[in-house]
């Protein structure tokens, strides 16, 4: 009787499942560049809305696709969540296809093919990584940062019909900031593990974070020399913010800070960083 009750509860839970983007950091990494470049483009085109819908749908379609891939290649018995995932997949794919057709009317063919192939390849990689449970791979997360922040390029293409030179720099700086954030979080996780005393501390992510911050600092100095003060300020903010986090990681009390709070702080830093970049490229 108890087993039947559990099965019924499981089915009821799956019936109410919603396949929406759950990773707030990834969602912000995708949407913030879209909003920023839409402001910087200083022009409105209806295809910008199609870009927003396509980008969000491409992010959202991952979860139901992962469920279906696991049902096909991992799970031996059919699970109730598979049918729910299939319905959500149909909805998200409909939005993705519709927005893609709209973009075909405005984007240059080469750009459309390049963006489509890039998004498709990254989606396939994401599904493989999730099915294999490699989501914690740092290289994959950095590749994700590059892919998600490239939404800035797509927005510029929709707004102006081409990717402006300044937008390539915007993408580079945004990607650098996101990469530094990923490495700093990994350094924090390693420091928390080492704090337990069960394993020897590993500082490779800390070293990688410091190297990345050094590169960003060099870019900030270059921007300052070129009299791009706001851009230099944005880059220095990233260096100081993440550098301060690395310093705090030396404190055992600071390491007990909930990861949700750490994520909120990182999101605030990213938002201010983007705001300064907007002023810098205005």
Secondary structure, DSSP 4 states (H G I P E B T S, - for coil): -HHHHHHHHHHHHHHT-------HHHHHHHHHHHHHHHHHH----HHHHHHHHHHHHHHHHHHHHHHHHHHHHT-SS--THHHHHHHHHHHHHHHHHHHHHHHHTTS-HHHHHHHHHHHHHHHHHHHHHHHTT-TT-HHHHHHHHHHHHTHHHHHHHHHHSS--HHHHHHHHHHHHHHHHHHHHHHHHHHHHHHHTTSS----HHHHHHHHHHHHHHHHHHHHHHTT-HHHHHHHHHHHHHHHHHHHHTTSTTGGGS-HHHHHHHHHHHHHHHHHHHHHHH-
